[in-house]
Amino acid sequence: MSRPPTTSTDAAARPFRTVNPGPAAGAPDGVEGLALIKPAVRAQSAYTLSAPAARRKLNQNESPWDVPPALKREVLAAAEAAAWHRYPEFAPPELLAALADHYGWTPDGVLVGNGSNELIQATLATTLEAGDVVIAPAPTFSLYRLLTGVLGGRYRPVPLGPDFAYDVDALVEAAARERARVVVLNSPNNPTGSALPGGAIERLLEETGALVVCDEAYQEFGGPTALPLLRETSRVVVLRTFSKALGLAGLRFGLALAHPAVARELAKGKLPYNVNVVTLAAAAAALRHGDELAERVRLIVEQRARLVDGLSRLPALAVYPSAANFVLIRCLRQPARDVFRRLLDEHGILVRDVSSGSDLAQCLRISVGTADDVDAVVAALGQITDGER
Ligand SMILES: Cc1ncc(COP(=O)(O)O)c(C=O)c1O
């Protein structure tokens, strides 16, 4: 085998360096460049998150546990054996077969992505023409609105009902009236935790002509799945992620399940080679360790019940029912912003402050963590809200 060329000593002696130019003194103000950005894009708020370090990180609905050490070792061994100078396969056939088996679908109807967010993007990119309407409940995951705007669609949010329960009548009515191209349903819904009631997707399919995209990022934690409907219609796309129940948020892996003819078209909206060799190996390993990871989901569901129970005893909070791995609360007697700050500053607990949304006034979202995390959050909120009876 020919040996790779060695690095020239000259180059090695001069490590790559850039001169930090400092603040953009004298740089142009950006007006000319900005004028070329689509107005619909400039009108959107960016998806950002500033997350200070904290002892207990309960702000992104991640698994509280790193993956089992054996799983990590398998992935590292596969990564070591892989050729890093070669592009990955789009998706190894064995992985597609294992995914199809896991979700009860056919390998040619499975599309893998660098996180499921990428597949939301591919789905909207391949379906929306300028001005097409996307219907989704409100509040929900903010990325749907952002991507619809970037892609030139019109986003039409439909408010959830009392206690953030899904209002299926209103969704059906709006989708039919607006002749929606796409309806996006996140169930259980982020950030409310609400699960779709049985029969909701069937009604949307019967009473509208829309593609129904079911983002089931949190489905393992509760609520119905749309997977069986894949056998009955080609107007359903189901999105799944390995970031939550399977604990692989750091490696970015998600998938779309759709009719094979639809999946082939959605694939055109993705970039090639988007899932790297390490992630492909990790996805396969996670499926092999499925039972162990499923046991963790069971533990989280148990802790969710304890969290809801503990928080429901605090009179200064309203607690909403959740089928996911997080719980939404409303602060009834103090600004949510203050409660968020005190949780972080005084107790080292980072939750998600979602209270800036008009429909989420005074709300915080708390990821379900370990039993110890749950005890700590309940005790801390008890202390913070105690003076406010
Ligand atoms: C509704 C929803 N969909 C998808 C995702 C996850 O996406 P990804 O698979 O890209 O990590 C999240 C994560 O926060 C989410 O809340």
The ligand as a MOL file (V3000), in Angstrom:
LIG
                    3D

  0  0  0     0  0            999 V3000
M  V30 BEGIN CTAB
M  V30 COUNTS 16 16 0 0 0
M  V30 BEGIN ATOM
M  V30 1 C -40.8800 19.0180 17.9440 0
M  V30 2 C -39.4820 18.6120 17.7250 0
M  V30 3 N -39.1390 17.9880 16.6040 0
M  V30 4 C -37.8730 17.5680 16.4080 0
M  V30 5 C -36.9180 17.8000 17.3590 0
M  V30 6 C -35.5540 17.1980 17.2730 0
M  V30 7 O -34.9370 17.3380 16.1790 0
M  V30 8 P -33.5640 16.6040 15.8810 0
M  V30 9 O -33.9150 15.1970 15.4880 0
M  V30 10 O -33.0910 17.3900 14.7230 0
M  V30 11 O -32.6980 16.6490 17.0820 0
M  V30 12 C -37.2100 18.5090 18.4990 0
M  V30 13 C -36.1460 18.8260 19.4670 0
M  V30 14 O -36.2060 19.6750 20.2630 0
M  V30 15 C -38.5310 18.8930 18.7070 0
M  V30 16 O -38.8800 19.5060 19.8300 0
M  V30 END ATOM
M  V30 BEGIN BOND
M  V30 1 1 1 2
M  V30 2 1 2 3
M  V30 3 2 2 15
M  V30 4 2 3 4
M  V30 5 1 4 5
M  V30 6 1 5 6
M  V30 7 2 5 12
M  V30 8 1 6 7
M  V30 9 1 7 8
M  V30 10 2 8 9
M  V30 11 1 8 10
M  V30 12 1 8 11
M  V30 13 1 12 13
M  V30 14 1 12 15
M  V30 15 2 13 14
M  V30 16 1 15 16
M  V30 END BOND
M  V30 END CTAB
M  END
